Amino acid sequence: MGLMEAALLLVAGLAAGIVNAIAGGGSLITFPSMLAIGIPPVSANVSNALSVAPGYASSVVGSRADLRGQGRRVLRVVPTALAGAACGCVLLLSTPRDLFDYVVPFLVLGATMTLAFQARLRALVGHPREVPPRRGVVMLHVAVFLCALYGGYFNAALGVLLVAGLALVLDETLARVSALKNLLSAVVGVVTVLVYSIFGPVDWLAVAVVAPATVIGGYLGARVARRLPATVLRVVIVTFGTAVGLWLLIRALFLG
């Protein structure tokens, strides 16, 4: 790896950490950057998953104020996130990727539209405060498991999916939902680090360059997200999620 290639990965990691903390989808910056310097696709996907994981942890630190009062909820859903992420890692390492590549863009676009039209969807399925507690708990676990499953398989835009799913089933401000998203993303990151570092074709030099940059970017992005009004934060996430989903769709249909 030359100096210019290392500089490209360093800038990509910093930008990805910021984007992941605010909206999610930072892997769509680091993953293509790894491909651009010649890392094979599967190795790039695995190395990318390991690289962005530390940035999620720093995002949790940056948004810890909005996690206060969610301790019991966190304890309930972390095991679900662990299970979903582990299943996603197994899928990546044991199944053909072509079919899932076509499904992923629609998952991202669907999650984005869910967040964009959250009020209308709540009118159809019921506002979280109107849903019976037991049903609400089930909906929360289903949302977390499916998002973590996706994150263990293909990390890009995990934050968009988590924000959309959590905002639909929780009666919380978007800032508190975003903080919980950061924590669950970190949980998924821990699983991918453990599984892929043992079983995946990791490019450790690329990880060594990108990972520290995502830590700095993740902390900065979380601080910025806390200061954004809810409407602005929603617009940013929806805009970025739409762009990510369309990019993934184009890549699957024409560049795959």
URSULVEN-V182665 format. One record per residue. RES is the residue in three letters. PHI is phi in whole degrees, 0 to 359 (NA if undefined). Layout:
res;phi
RES;PHI
RES;PHI
This chain:
res;phi
MET;NA
GLY;276
LEU;296
MET;295
GLU;294
ALA;295
ALA;296
LEU;299
LEU;293
LEU;296
VAL;294
ALA;298
GLY;294
LEU;297
ALA;296
ALA;295
GLY;298
ILE;296
VAL;296
ASN;299
ALA;290
ILE;274
ALA;231
GLY;92
GLY;108
GLY;297
SER;297
LEU;286
ILE;261
THR;284
PHE;299
PRO;297
SER;295
MET;294
LEU;298
ALA;295
ILE;266
GLY;99
ILE;283
PRO;302
PRO;307
VAL;295
SER;297
ALA;296
ASN;295
VAL;293
SER;296
ASN;297
ALA;300
LEU;290
SER;291
VAL;275
ALA;302
PRO;297
GLY;296
TYR;297
ALA;297
SER;290
SER;296
VAL;297
VAL;298
GLY;292
SER;247
ARG;298
ALA;297
ASP;275
LEU;267
ARG;297
GLY;87
GLN;249
GLY;302
ARG;295
ARG;297
VAL;299
LEU;299
ARG;286
VAL;265
VAL;300
PRO;301
THR;295
ALA;295
LEU;299
ALA;295
GLY;296
ALA;296
ALA;297
CYS;296
GLY;295
CYS;298
VAL;298
LEU;300
LEU;296
LEU;278
SER;235
THR;232
PRO;298
ARG;265
ASP;303
LEU;296
PHE;294
ASP;301
TYR;279
VAL;280
VAL;307
PRO;302
PHE;287
LEU;295
VAL;294
LEU;295
GLY;295
ALA;295
THR;297
MET;293
THR;299
LEU;290
ALA;296
PHE;249
GLN;303
ALA;297
ARG;293
LEU;293
ARG;296
ALA;294
LEU;276
VAL;266
GLY;103
HIS;292
PRO;311
ARG;287
GLU;262
VAL;278
PRO;306
PRO;308
ARG;295
ARG;295
GLY;298
VAL;296
VAL;298
MET;298
LEU;296
HIS;294
VAL;297
ALA;298
VAL;294
PHE;298
LEU;295
CYS;293
ALA;293
LEU;301
TYR;299
GLY;295
GLY;290
TYR;272
PHE;214
ASN;289
ALA;302
ALA;68
LEU;302
GLY;298
VAL;297
LEU;297
LEU;295
VAL;299
ALA;297
GLY;293
LEU;291
ALA;295
LEU;284
VAL;251
LEU;245
ASP;267
GLU;223
THR;291
LEU;295
ALA;295
ARG;288
VAL;297
SER;296
ALA;295
LEU;294
LYS;301
ASN;298
LEU;294
LEU;293
SER;298
ALA;295
VAL;299
VAL;300
GLY;299
VAL;299
VAL;296
THR;296
VAL;298
LEU;296
VAL;286
TYR;288
SER;293
ILE;268
PHE;251
GLY;262
PRO;280
VAL;277
ASP;266
TRP;292
LEU;293
ALA;296
VAL;298
ALA;296
VAL;277
VAL;281
ALA;303
PRO;299
ALA;294
THR;291
VAL;296
ILE;296
GLY;296
GLY;297
TYR;293
LEU;297
GLY;296
ALA;295
ARG;294
VAL;293
ALA;300
ARG;296
ARG;265
LEU;276
PRO;301
ALA;305
THR;296
VAL;295
LEU;299
ARG;296
VAL;297
VAL;299
ILE;295
VAL;296
THR;296
PHE;292
GLY;297
THR;296
ALA;297
VAL;297
GLY;299
LEU;293
TRP;297
LEU;297
LEU;294
ILE;297
ARG;296
ALA;291
LEU;276
PHE;240
LEU;246
GLY;287
